[in-house]
Every structure is written in C-alpha cells, then in structure tokens.
C-alpha cells in the first residue's frame, strides 16, 4: 500500500453531531474501500462494507472558514464523502463532497449547473447562493429558494437578484407567486422602482414621475392634488360625487 493511502483515506460520513466545549461539528466516518489498520499500524485490505472499513467516531472536522455544516445521513448509495487524514486520534475529515447537492441544483436530471465561472453555496433542498461571472467580468449574485416540488422539480421559487450589468443594473425580489419589486436603472423613464402583484396591478416610480395601475386605489387621510399643496381648496361636489373635505385641489 502506498504512503498516500497510509496517510489519506477516502471515507463515508455515517452521521454527525455538535458537541465538545466549542460546540464543534463532529463526524462519524468509515473508510471507503475496506482499508483497515493491522496491529503494526499498517493499512490492510478488508471487505467493502461499512463495518469492514476503518472506523472513527466523533471526529472534529476541518471546514472552510466561516462555513459550518452537517450533511444528511446516508440514503442508500447516496452519502457525504470525505477525505480524511489519519492521526493518532483517528481519521480527521478535511475535504467533502455530496452528490445529493449536485442533484438538488439540477432537478429533473439536467446537468447544466454550475456554469463556468459560477460559485455556489448549495442546500439539500435545491436552494443556493450563487455568484455568476458575466462577460464584463462582474458578478450577478442570486439567492434562490425553490419549493412546491412535483416529481422532484420545483414549480415555484423565491429569488433575490443583484445584477450590476450595464443596461440591466438592478436589485430585484421575486415571490414564487409572481409578485416582484425591482430597483432598476431603467424603468422606461430612467432609474427608479417598479413593482407588480399581477398583470392588472403595477407601480412605477422614477424621477418626477409616479404611476399606479390598479382596478381600485384607496387613499386615507387628506389628499392634495396640484403643484402647490398649501394653496389647495376643498374639492367641490360634482353631479355624481359628494363633497370632498379631505381632497384639496390647488390651482397650479
């Protein structure tokens, strides 16, 4: 057996916990490939079952700085894998992979994510935080949370997107039911805010312009119409409308 196999071991993560004085993440691992140690500390072959591999329990893990996590327990032939260093205390996990995460961001059997230049922090439910590279060498950052799965494919998703791309610079929030709010460089009348809760209800605000489209618009309190609110006079009743003591019209 090579020196590398005596020092570095491929392992299957059987379970995890949080414990110890520092509330560290602890993994229970078993060697993949049936490696075990003999009485002289040398690696020997064994069967490929979980019980045949070298066992190490409650091993503190080395993870990426600022990122702490625990994998799901094994599900048949799907499980978290780890590279481990053999130490006097057992097998020390330091690098990880779980193909369930790759499947989660490629629902329906697709194989397109991540794209070139895309970095992601992924959850088992398919949610992710993504930094995708653009041709202009900037990042589009997206927080994406899918839900309402049918046959493993989401039918809805919430998303927050931050896009600095020239011509499409925007910060947007989208609800899975289609409601959205965007701060954008182009509302059709320059930079501003657009929002929608459906095809018949829409809001747009840009410099010097505010428009609302809705079947029903309600305003409570005093309403001033005109460019000079302090000169406003109460709106007079019309042939089909009562007096409006809370609605004031200014002459200009």
Backbone as JSON, one array per atom type, in Angstrom:
{
  "sequence": "XXXXXXXXXXXXXXXXXXXXXXXXXXXXXXXXXXXXXXXXXXXXXXXXXXXXXXXXXXXXXXXXXXXXXXXXXXXXXXXXXXXXXXXXXXXXXXXXXXXXXXXXXXXXXXXXXXXXXXXXXXXXXXXXXXXXXXXXXXXXXXXXXXXXXXXXXXXXXXXXXXXXXXXXXXXXXXXXXXXXXXXXXXXXXXXXXXXXXXXXXXXXXXXXXXXXXXXXXXXXXXXXXXXXXXXXXXXXXXXXXXXXXXXXXXXX",
  "N": [[0.84, -1.19, 0.0], [0.53, 2.24, -0.82], [2.33, 5.15, 0.46], [0.65, 7.37, 0.48], [-1.92, 6.27, 0.76], [-1.68, 5.37, 3.33], [-1.75, 7.66, 4.78], [-3.78, 9.42, 3.85], [-7.24, 8.98, 3.62], [-10.12, 7.86, 1.93], [-13.41, 8.44, 2.91], [-16.65, 7.58, 4.21], [-19.35, 9.46, 5.4], [-21.04, 8.65, 8.16], [-22.67, 9.73, 10.09], [-23.43, 12.68, 12.06], [-22.79, 15.26, 14.52], [-23.07, 17.84, 17.02], [-20.83, 18.95, 19.41], [-18.75, 18.89, 22.41], [-16.52, 21.25, 24.12], [-16.39, 23.49, 22.48], [-18.59, 23.42, 20.89], [-18.24, 22.03, 18.49], [-18.4, 20.71, 15.12], [-18.95, 17.33, 14.67], [-18.01, 14.34, 13.1], [-18.96, 11.02, 12.31], [-17.16, 8.56, 10.75], [-16.35, 6.15, 8.19], [-13.9, 4.18, 6.58], [-13.72, 4.13, 3.03], [-13.56, 1.53, 0.74], [-12.61, -0.45, 2.22], [-10.28, -0.3, 3.79], [-8.17, -0.97, 6.54], [-6.42, -0.94, 9.7], [-3.61, -2.85, 10.73], [-2.11, -4.58, 13.58], [0.36, -3.4, 13.65], [-0.05, -0.9, 12.76], [-0.22, -0.65, 10.02], [-1.78, -0.26, 6.81], [-4.31, -2.41, 5.8], [-6.16, -4.63, 3.62], [-9.73, -5.12, 3.48], [-13.22, -6.16, 3.66], [-15.72, -4.44, 1.6], [-17.86, -3.33, 2.98], [-19.6, -1.11, 5.33], [-18.9, -1.85, 7.91], [-16.48, -3.05, 7.52], [-14.57, -1.16, 6.94], [-12.1, 1.19, 8.15], [-12.9, 2.59, 11.24], [-13.97, 5.66, 12.7], [-14.97, 7.75, 15.26], [-16.89, 10.63, 16.24], [-15.25, 12.69, 15.2], [-13.59, 15.74, 15.02], [-14.12, 18.21, 12.54], [-12.41, 19.75, 9.75], [-13.45, 22.53, 8.13], [-14.37, 24.89, 5.51], [-13.38, 28.24, 6.17], [-15.62, 30.06, 8.08], [-17.81, 28.74, 7.05], [-20.0, 26.41, 8.13], [-21.3, 23.21, 8.53], [-23.56, 20.35, 8.5], [-23.9, 17.16, 7.09], [-26.69, 15.41, 5.5], [-27.78, 12.2, 6.74], [-26.64, 8.99, 5.41], [-28.33, 7.81, 2.46], [-29.17, 5.09, 1.16], [-27.27, 4.44, -1.68], [-26.38, 6.98, -1.73], [-24.5, 9.44, -0.17], [-22.61, 11.58, 2.05], [-19.22, 12.21, 1.31], [-15.8, 12.12, 2.4], [-12.46, 13.35, 2.5], [-9.91, 12.2, 4.53], [-7.42, 12.67, 7.04], [-5.15, 10.49, 8.49], [-4.65, 10.24, 11.87], [-3.28, 10.16, 15.24], [-5.56, 10.17, 16.72], [-7.51, 9.13, 15.14], [-9.44, 9.4, 12.18], [-9.24, 12.34, 10.48], [-11.49, 14.45, 9.12], [-11.33, 16.6, 6.26], [-11.94, 17.53, 3.71], [-14.72, 17.59, 1.47], [-17.54, 16.04, -0.24], [-20.77, 15.76, -1.66], [-22.91, 14.17, -3.61], [-25.63, 14.45, -3.66], [-26.16, 17.13, -3.36], [-25.36, 18.17, -5.81], [-27.28, 17.01, -7.44], [-29.52, 18.27, -6.41], [-29.43, 20.92, -7.35], [-29.77, 20.53, -9.98], [-32.45, 19.76, -10.91], [-34.72, 17.27, -12.14], [-32.98, 15.85, -13.67], [-31.25, 17.35, -15.21], [-28.08, 18.73, -16.31], [-26.58, 21.19, -15.99], [-25.77, 23.06, -14.15], [-23.2, 23.92, -11.86], [-22.45, 26.77, -13.99], [-19.66, 27.76, -16.11], [-17.33, 29.63, -14.27], [-19.08, 30.12, -12.2], [-19.83, 30.3, -8.79], [-21.08, 28.64, -5.94], [-23.14, 28.31, -3.01], [-24.77, 25.73, -1.64], [-27.9, 24.2, -0.76], [-29.52, 21.22, 0.54], [-32.15, 21.13, -0.28], [-32.23, 22.31, -2.75], [-32.0, 25.06, -2.72], [-29.91, 27.95, -3.22], [-27.02, 30.11, -3.0], [-25.64, 32.11, -5.32], [-22.83, 33.2, -7.23], [-22.35, 34.41, -10.22], [-20.3, 34.71, -13.07], [-20.07, 37.37, -15.41], [-19.79, 38.34, -18.93], [-18.55, 40.81, -18.76], [-16.89, 40.55, -16.67], [-17.93, 40.86, -14.11], [-19.95, 40.11, -11.22], [-23.09, 38.48, -11.05], [-25.22, 38.16, -8.47], [-27.24, 35.81, -6.85], [-29.86, 34.78, -4.77], [-31.63, 31.95, -4.32], [-34.58, 30.13, -3.82], [-36.23, 27.3, -4.16], [-39.53, 25.72, -4.25], [-42.61, 23.85, -3.61], [-42.53, 21.2, -4.91], [-42.87, 18.93, -7.63], [-42.66, 15.71, -8.6], [-39.96, 15.87, -8.01], [-39.18, 18.26, -9.17], [-39.15, 21.76, -8.88], [-42.05, 23.86, -8.78], [-42.37, 26.45, -8.11], [-40.53, 29.38, -6.98], [-38.74, 31.49, -4.76], [-36.76, 34.46, -5.14], [-33.85, 36.52, -4.91], [-32.08, 38.92, -6.59], [-29.04, 40.43, -7.55], [-27.77, 42.51, -9.81], [-25.19, 43.92, -11.53], [-24.82, 44.51, -14.17], [-24.27, 46.54, -16.97], [-26.9, 48.32, -18.43], [-28.73, 46.55, -17.49], [-28.7, 46.88, -14.82], [-29.68, 46.17, -11.59], [-31.6, 45.54, -8.58], [-33.51, 43.01, -7.43], [-36.48, 41.51, -6.09], [-38.28, 38.58, -6.03], [-41.3, 36.92, -5.65], [-42.54, 33.59, -5.31], [-45.14, 33.4, -6.31], [-45.26, 35.24, -8.28], [-45.23, 37.95, -7.62], [-43.33, 40.94, -7.66], [-40.56, 43.17, -6.95], [-38.47, 45.75, -7.95], [-35.46, 47.57, -7.99], [-34.19, 49.54, -10.34], [-32.07, 50.46, -13.11], [-33.4, 51.25, -15.34], [-36.52, 52.13, -15.84], [-38.03, 52.65, -17.94], [-38.37, 55.27, -17.88], [-35.97, 56.21, -16.95], [-33.79, 55.69, -14.04], [-35.25, 53.96, -11.23], [-38.08, 52.64, -9.41], [-39.88, 49.65, -9.81], [-42.81, 47.7, -9.48], [-44.97, 44.88, -9.06], [-48.0, 43.1, -8.61], [-49.44, 41.53, -10.18], [-50.92, 41.24, -13.5], [-52.77, 43.3, -13.71], [-52.16, 45.09, -11.77], [-49.87, 47.43, -11.07], [-46.9, 49.26, -10.42], [-44.91, 52.15, -10.85], [-42.08, 54.15, -10.32], [-40.15, 56.92, -10.93], [-37.7, 59.57, -11.43], [-39.46, 62.43, -10.71], [-41.84, 61.27, -11.5], [-44.64, 59.25, -10.83], [-46.54, 56.46, -11.07], [-49.49, 54.51, -10.88], [-51.19, 51.57, -11.52], [-54.24, 50.07, -11.15], [-57.24, 48.28, -10.38], [-58.61, 49.29, -8.24], [-58.0, 51.99, -6.18], [-57.11, 53.14, -3.09], [-57.03, 55.79, -0.77], [-56.21, 57.12, 2.35], [-56.9, 59.72, 4.66], [-55.91, 63.22, 4.35], [-55.82, 64.37, 1.02], [-53.88, 65.89, -1.38], [-54.01, 67.59, -4.39], [-52.24, 68.81, -7.11], [-49.66, 71.28, -7.82], [-49.07, 73.03, -5.77], [-49.54, 72.46, -2.75], [-50.14, 73.95, -0.4], [-51.88, 75.89, -1.22], [-54.2, 74.64, -1.7], [-57.69, 74.01, -2.17], [-60.77, 72.78, -0.77], [-62.2, 70.09, -2.59], [-64.94, 70.6, -4.73], [-68.33, 69.39, -4.75], [-69.44, 67.15, -7.31], [-71.66, 66.39, -10.1], [-72.18, 63.71, -9.69], [-70.78, 63.08, -7.44], [-70.02, 63.31, -3.95], [-69.27, 66.1, -1.68], [-65.78, 66.71, -1.08], [-64.18, 66.87, 1.61], [-61.67, 66.03, 2.41], [-60.12, 66.07, 0.24], [-58.06, 68.09, -1.58], [-57.64, 70.69, -3.93], [-55.21, 72.39, -5.79], [-54.61, 75.47, -7.55], [-52.46, 75.39, -9.29]],
  "CA": [[0.0, 0.0, 0.0], [1.37, 3.43, -0.94], [2.39, 6.03, 1.62], [-0.52, 8.24, 0.47], [-3.05, 5.53, 1.32], [-1.5, 5.24, 4.77], [-1.96, 8.97, 5.41], [-5.05, 9.98, 3.4], [-8.25, 7.94, 3.48], [-11.46, 8.21, 1.49], [-14.32, 8.0, 3.97], [-18.08, 7.81, 4.12], [-19.84, 10.08, 6.62], [-22.17, 7.86, 8.64], [-23.52, 10.56, 10.92], [-22.77, 13.89, 12.55], [-23.34, 15.83, 15.74], [-22.38, 19.03, 17.52], [-20.5, 18.67, 20.79], [-17.48, 19.36, 22.93], [-16.55, 22.58, 24.76], [-16.5, 24.55, 21.48], [-19.74, 23.12, 20.04], [-17.67, 21.72, 17.19], [-19.09, 19.72, 14.29], [-18.29, 16.04, 14.81], [-18.45, 13.36, 12.12], [-18.62, 9.6, 12.4], [-16.77, 8.17, 9.41], [-15.77, 4.83, 7.96], [-13.1, 4.18, 5.38], [-14.28, 3.56, 1.81], [-12.6, 0.66, 0.09], [-12.28, -1.55, 3.12], [-8.97, -0.21, 4.41], [-8.12, -1.08, 8.0], [-5.05, -0.96, 10.22], [-3.25, -4.04, 11.5], [-1.54, -4.29, 14.91], [1.56, -2.59, 13.48], [-0.42, 0.41, 12.22], [-0.15, -0.66, 8.57], [-3.06, -0.38, 6.16], [-4.57, -3.72, 5.22], [-7.42, -4.72, 2.91], [-10.85, -5.77, 4.15], [-14.37, -6.1, 2.76], [-16.13, -3.09, 1.25], [-18.99, -2.88, 3.78], [-19.3, -0.07, 6.31], [-18.27, -2.42, 9.09], [-15.14, -3.5, 7.21], [-13.64, -0.04, 6.83], [-11.57, 1.77, 9.39], [-13.94, 3.39, 11.89], [-13.55, 6.78, 13.56], [-16.19, 8.36, 15.77], [-16.83, 11.97, 16.84], [-14.05, 13.36, 14.7], [-13.76, 17.16, 14.71], [-13.87, 18.4, 11.12], [-11.88, 20.99, 9.21], [-14.29, 23.0, 7.04], [-13.96, 26.2, 5.01], [-13.52, 29.29, 7.17], [-16.89, 30.77, 8.05], [-18.88, 27.86, 6.55], [-20.16, 25.28, 9.04], [-22.46, 22.45, 8.13], [-23.66, 18.91, 8.77], [-24.59, 16.51, 5.98], [-27.75, 14.45, 5.79], [-27.27, 10.83, 6.88], [-26.66, 8.23, 4.15], [-29.6, 7.35, 1.9], [-28.8, 4.07, 0.17], [-25.95, 4.65, -2.26], [-26.08, 8.41, -1.69], [-23.98, 9.82, 1.14], [-21.49, 12.52, 2.04], [-17.89, 11.62, 1.3], [-14.79, 12.99, 2.97], [-11.05, 12.98, 2.56], [-9.5, 12.27, 5.92], [-6.03, 12.45, 7.39], [-5.02, 9.54, 9.58], [-3.92, 10.79, 13.01], [-3.29, 9.29, 16.42], [-6.91, 10.16, 17.28], [-8.46, 8.54, 14.2], [-9.48, 9.95, 10.83], [-9.61, 13.75, 10.58], [-12.07, 14.91, 7.85], [-10.92, 17.96, 5.9], [-12.49, 17.91, 2.41], [-16.01, 16.9, 1.4], [-18.38, 16.07, -1.42], [-22.04, 15.05, -1.52], [-23.54, 14.26, -4.92], [-27.02, 14.86, -3.5], [-26.21, 18.57, -3.56], [-25.31, 18.4, -7.26], [-28.6, 16.64, -7.96], [-30.52, 19.23, -5.94], [-29.43, 22.13, -8.17], [-30.06, 20.11, -11.35], [-33.65, 18.93, -10.79], [-35.23, 16.71, -13.38], [-31.94, 15.15, -14.41], [-30.4, 18.24, -16.0], [-26.66, 18.77, -15.94], [-26.14, 22.49, -16.5], [-25.35, 23.94, -13.06], [-22.89, 25.32, -12.12], [-21.84, 27.16, -15.26], [-18.26, 28.2, -15.98], [-17.17, 30.86, -13.52], [-20.14, 30.26, -11.19], [-19.54, 29.77, -7.46], [-22.37, 28.46, -5.29], [-23.32, 27.68, -1.7], [-25.97, 24.98, -2.01], [-28.61, 23.45, 0.26], [-30.05, 19.94, 0.08], [-33.46, 21.33, -0.89], [-32.1, 22.99, -4.03], [-31.74, 26.49, -2.56], [-28.49, 28.26, -3.37], [-26.5, 31.46, -3.16], [-24.79, 31.98, -6.5], [-22.08, 34.31, -7.8], [-22.1, 34.02, -11.6], [-19.47, 35.65, -13.8], [-20.61, 37.9, -16.65], [-18.73, 38.66, -19.9], [-17.87, 42.04, -18.35], [-16.07, 40.17, -15.51], [-18.58, 41.22, -12.86], [-20.76, 39.01, -10.69], [-24.51, 38.55, -10.75], [-25.43, 37.38, -7.25], [-28.63, 35.38, -6.76], [-30.32, 33.9, -3.69], [-32.74, 31.25, -4.97], [-35.2, 29.16, -2.91], [-37.34, 26.63, -4.83], [-40.48, 25.0, -3.4], [-43.73, 23.2, -4.3], [-41.92, 20.24, -5.83], [-43.67, 17.9, -8.27], [-41.75, 14.73, -9.19], [-38.59, 16.32, -7.82], [-38.93, 19.51, -9.88], [-39.91, 22.83, -8.25], [-42.98, 24.61, -9.62], [-42.27, 27.85, -7.69], [-39.27, 29.72, -6.32], [-38.45, 32.86, -4.37], [-35.41, 34.81, -5.58], [-33.31, 37.87, -4.79], [-31.0, 39.01, -7.57], [-28.28, 41.68, -7.59], [-27.15, 42.47, -11.13], [-24.55, 45.2, -11.84], [-24.55, 44.57, -15.6], [-24.68, 47.78, -17.62], [-28.11, 48.13, -19.21], [-29.66, 45.72, -16.73], [-28.32, 47.03, -13.42], [-30.91, 46.13, -10.81], [-31.76, 44.69, -7.4], [-34.9, 42.58, -7.55], [-37.03, 40.49, -5.19], [-39.39, 37.93, -6.73], [-42.04, 35.91, -4.9], [-42.89, 32.44, -6.14], [-46.44, 33.59, -6.93], [-45.15, 36.23, -9.35], [-45.08, 39.31, -7.12], [-41.93, 41.35, -7.72], [-40.15, 44.54, -6.69], [-37.14, 45.93, -8.52], [-34.77, 48.85, -8.09], [-33.56, 49.32, -11.63], [-31.54, 51.63, -13.79], [-34.23, 51.57, -16.49], [-37.94, 51.88, -15.65], [-38.68, 53.21, -19.12], [-38.22, 56.72, -17.71], [-34.77, 56.39, -16.16], [-33.69, 54.86, -12.84], [-36.37, 54.07, -10.32], [-38.64, 51.45, -8.77], [-41.06, 49.05, -10.43], [-43.36, 46.62, -8.67], [-46.18, 44.31, -9.63], [-48.62, 41.96, -7.94], [-50.26, 40.89, -11.19], [-50.98, 41.97, -14.75], [-53.64, 44.46, -13.6], [-51.74, 45.93, -10.65], [-48.49, 47.73, -11.4], [-46.42, 50.54, -9.89], [-43.62, 52.6, -11.38], [-41.63, 55.43, -9.79], [-38.86, 57.42, -11.41], [-37.53, 60.97, -11.07], [-40.55, 63.3, -11.12], [-42.98, 60.53, -12.03], [-45.14, 58.15, -10.03], [-47.77, 55.98, -11.69], [-50.06, 53.3, -10.3], [-52.28, 50.97, -12.28], [-54.97, 49.1, -10.34], [-58.68, 48.41, -10.51], [-59.1, 50.04, -7.1], [-56.94, 52.72, -5.48], [-57.66, 53.71, -1.86], [-56.15, 56.7, -0.04], [-56.81, 57.52, 3.61], [-56.32, 60.96, 5.14], [-56.02, 64.34, 3.43], [-55.17, 64.15, -0.27], [-53.65, 67.16, -2.04], [-53.78, 67.46, -5.82], [-51.71, 70.04, -7.67], [-48.24, 71.55, -7.55], [-48.91, 73.91, -4.62], [-50.49, 71.93, -1.76], [-50.57, 74.9, 0.62], [-52.94, 76.72, -1.78], [-55.3, 73.76, -2.07], [-59.04, 74.26, -1.65], [-61.54, 71.54, -0.77], [-62.82, 69.76, -3.86], [-66.37, 70.82, -4.72], [-69.06, 68.21, -5.2], [-69.81, 67.08, -8.71], [-73.03, 65.9, -10.3], [-72.32, 62.32, -9.21], [-69.86, 62.84, -6.33], [-70.27, 64.17, -2.78], [-68.14, 66.98, -1.36], [-64.57, 66.01, -0.66], [-63.45, 67.71, 2.59], [-60.3, 65.54, 2.61], [-59.42, 66.17, -1.04], [-57.79, 69.52, -1.82], [-57.12, 70.99, -5.26], [-54.52, 73.68, -5.91], [-54.8, 75.99, -8.92], [-51.32, 75.12, -10.16]],
  "C": [[0.88, 1.24, 0.0], [1.33, 4.26, 0.34], [1.15, 6.92, 1.68], [-1.72, 7.54, 1.09], [-2.91, 5.33, 2.82], [-1.81, 6.55, 5.5], [-3.35, 9.53, 5.1], [-6.03, 8.85, 3.12], [-9.54, 8.53, 2.91], [-12.45, 7.63, 2.5], [-15.76, 8.35, 3.64], [-18.54, 8.39, 5.45], [-21.12, 9.35, 7.04], [-23.15, 8.68, 9.46], [-22.74, 11.76, 11.42], [-23.47, 14.39, 13.8], [-22.59, 17.12, 16.03], [-22.09, 18.78, 18.99], [-19.16, 19.21, 21.19], [-17.58, 20.77, 23.48], [-16.74, 23.71, 23.77], [-17.71, 24.36, 20.57], [-19.28, 22.84, 18.61], [-18.54, 20.72, 16.44], [-18.29, 18.43, 14.31], [-18.87, 15.07, 13.8], [-18.08, 11.96, 12.57], [-18.34, 9.1, 10.99], [-16.27, 6.73, 9.39], [-15.04, 4.86, 6.64], [-13.83, 3.53, 4.21], [-13.21, 2.72, 1.14], [-12.1, -0.44, 1.0], [-10.9, -1.49, 3.73], [-9.09, -0.32, 5.93], [-6.66, -1.13, 8.42], [-4.81, -2.26, 10.96], [-2.6, -3.62, 12.81], [-0.29, -3.44, 14.83], [1.25, -1.21, 12.92], [-0.34, 0.48, 10.71], [-1.54, -0.88, 7.98], [-3.2, -1.75, 5.54], [-5.92, -3.7, 4.51], [-8.47, -5.42, 3.75], [-12.04, -5.72, 3.2], [-14.82, -4.65, 2.59], [-17.32, -2.57, 2.06], [-18.58, -1.82, 4.78], [-18.55, -0.63, 7.51], [-16.83, -2.83, 8.81], [-14.12, -2.4, 7.13], [-13.15, 0.42, 8.18], [-12.59, 2.74, 9.97], [-13.32, 4.51, 12.72], [-14.8, 7.55, 13.96], [-15.91, 9.72, 16.39], [-15.53, 12.68, 16.48], [-14.35, 14.83, 14.41], [-13.33, 17.4, 13.26], [-13.18, 19.73, 10.85], [-12.75, 21.38, 8.03], [-13.79, 24.37, 6.59], [-14.26, 27.26, 6.05], [-14.85, 30.02, 7.0], [-18.05, 29.94, 7.53], [-18.91, 26.61, 7.44], [-21.41, 24.52, 8.64], [-22.38, 20.99, 8.53], [-24.4, 18.27, 7.6], [-25.8, 15.7, 6.44], [-27.14, 13.07, 5.99], [-27.36, 10.09, 5.56], [-28.07, 7.8, 3.77], [-29.28, 6.35, 0.79], [-27.39, 4.3, -0.33], [-25.58, 6.13, -2.35], [-25.65, 8.79, -0.28], [-22.9, 10.87, 0.96], [-20.18, 11.77, 2.11], [-16.89, 12.63, 1.87], [-13.4, 12.44, 2.67], [-10.61, 13.17, 4.0], [-8.0, 12.05, 6.04], [-5.98, 11.51, 8.58], [-4.13, 10.15, 10.67], [-3.96, 9.81, 14.16], [-4.7, 9.17, 17.0], [-7.94, 9.56, 16.33], [-8.32, 9.13, 12.81], [-10.04, 11.37, 10.89], [-10.17, 14.24, 9.25], [-11.67, 16.34, 7.53], [-11.44, 18.4, 4.54], [-13.71, 17.03, 2.13], [-16.64, 16.99, 0.01], [-19.65, 15.29, -1.11], [-22.8, 15.23, -2.83], [-25.02, 14.59, -4.84], [-27.18, 16.36, -3.7], [-26.16, 18.91, -5.05], [-26.65, 18.07, -7.9], [-29.64, 17.69, -7.6], [-30.57, 20.48, -6.8], [-29.57, 21.81, -9.65], [-31.29, 19.21, -11.35], [-34.12, 18.42, -12.15], [-34.18, 16.03, -14.22], [-31.08, 16.03, -15.29], [-28.97, 18.23, -15.5], [-26.05, 20.06, -16.46], [-25.56, 23.4, -15.43], [-24.29, 23.25, -12.21], [-22.31, 25.54, -13.52], [-20.39, 27.58, -15.03], [-18.21, 29.54, -15.25], [-18.21, 31.09, -12.45], [-19.74, 29.57, -9.9], [-20.84, 29.74, -6.68], [-22.23, 27.89, -3.89], [-24.7, 27.06, -1.75], [-26.57, 24.27, -0.8], [-29.21, 22.19, -0.33], [-31.41, 20.08, -0.6], [-33.42, 22.08, -2.2], [-31.91, 24.49, -3.92], [-30.25, 26.75, -2.71], [-28.25, 29.76, -3.35], [-25.45, 31.36, -4.25], [-24.1, 33.29, -6.83], [-21.68, 33.88, -9.21], [-21.32, 35.11, -12.33], [-20.15, 36.07, -15.09], [-19.47, 38.15, -17.64], [-17.94, 39.91, -19.54], [-17.01, 41.82, -17.11], [-16.6, 40.76, -14.21], [-19.43, 40.03, -12.43], [-22.24, 39.39, -10.65], [-24.75, 37.62, -9.57], [-26.92, 37.08, -7.09], [-28.83, 34.49, -5.54], [-31.62, 33.28, -4.18], [-33.26, 30.16, -4.05], [-36.4, 28.51, -3.62], [-38.28, 25.95, -3.83], [-41.63, 24.48, -4.27], [-43.22, 22.24, -5.37], [-42.96, 19.25, -6.36], [-42.71, 16.97, -9.01], [-40.3, 15.23, -9.14], [-38.24, 17.63, -8.49], [-39.76, 20.62, -9.25], [-40.85, 23.51, -9.25], [-42.98, 26.1, -9.26], [-40.91, 28.09, -7.06], [-39.29, 31.19, -5.93], [-37.02, 33.18, -4.83], [-35.11, 36.27, -5.26], [-32.1, 37.93, -5.72], [-30.37, 40.39, -7.52], [-27.43, 41.64, -8.85], [-26.53, 43.83, -11.44], [-24.32, 45.41, -13.34], [-25.09, 45.86, -16.21], [-25.86, 47.51, -18.55], [-29.15, 47.29, -18.51], [-29.39, 45.82, -15.24], [-29.58, 47.1, -12.55], [-30.71, 45.3, -9.55], [-33.22, 44.3, -7.38], [-35.23, 41.51, -6.52], [-38.26, 39.91, -5.89], [-40.0, 36.87, -5.81], [-42.45, 34.79, -5.84], [-44.24, 32.55, -6.82], [-46.44, 34.7, -7.98], [-45.05, 37.66, -8.91], [-43.61, 39.72, -7.19], [-41.76, 42.83, -7.4], [-38.73, 44.69, -7.21], [-36.7, 47.38, -8.4], [-33.9, 48.74, -9.32], [-33.05, 50.61, -12.25], [-32.44, 52.07, -14.95], [-35.68, 51.16, -16.22], [-38.73, 52.19, -16.92], [-38.62, 54.71, -19.09], [-37.01, 57.02, -16.83], [-34.77, 55.5, -14.93], [-34.9, 55.03, -11.94], [-36.8, 52.72, -9.77], [-39.82, 50.95, -9.6], [-41.51, 47.9, -9.54], [-44.65, 46.14, -9.31], [-46.69, 43.19, -8.73], [-49.55, 41.23, -8.9], [-50.35, 41.77, -12.42], [-51.8, 43.24, -14.65], [-53.23, 45.41, -12.48], [-50.24, 46.17, -10.76], [-48.14, 49.11, -10.87], [-45.09, 50.88, -10.54], [-43.31, 53.98, -10.81], [-40.26, 55.75, -10.36], [-38.79, 58.9, -11.08], [-38.68, 61.82, -11.62], [-41.78, 62.58, -11.63], [-43.34, 59.38, -11.11], [-46.47, 57.71, -10.63], [-48.18, 54.66, -11.06], [-51.2, 52.85, -11.19], [-52.94, 49.9, -11.42], [-56.46, 49.32, -10.55], [-59.28, 49.24, -9.38], [-57.94, 50.68, -6.37], [-57.58, 53.41, -4.28], [-56.62, 54.57, -1.19], [-56.87, 57.18, 1.2], [-56.11, 58.78, 4.12], [-56.52, 62.07, 4.13], [-55.21, 64.07, 2.17], [-55.08, 65.5, -0.97], [-53.3, 66.91, -3.5], [-53.33, 68.81, -6.37], [-50.28, 70.26, -7.23], [-48.02, 72.38, -6.29], [-49.89, 73.5, -3.54], [-51.0, 72.97, -0.78], [-51.68, 75.83, 0.1], [-54.19, 75.89, -2.11], [-56.61, 74.15, -1.4], [-59.83, 72.95, -1.7], [-62.22, 71.32, -2.12], [-64.33, 69.91, -3.74], [-67.09, 69.58, -5.21], [-69.39, 68.29, -6.68], [-71.2, 66.52, -8.85], [-73.23, 64.48, -9.79], [-71.41, 62.04, -8.03], [-70.17, 63.78, -5.19], [-69.1, 65.13, -2.58], [-66.96, 66.18, -0.85], [-63.78, 66.84, 0.32], [-62.03, 67.23, 2.84], [-59.5, 65.6, 1.32], [-59.29, 67.64, -1.39], [-57.15, 69.7, -3.19], [-56.41, 72.33, -5.22], [-54.62, 74.16, -7.34], [-53.63, 75.71, -9.84], [-50.42, 74.15, -9.45]]
}
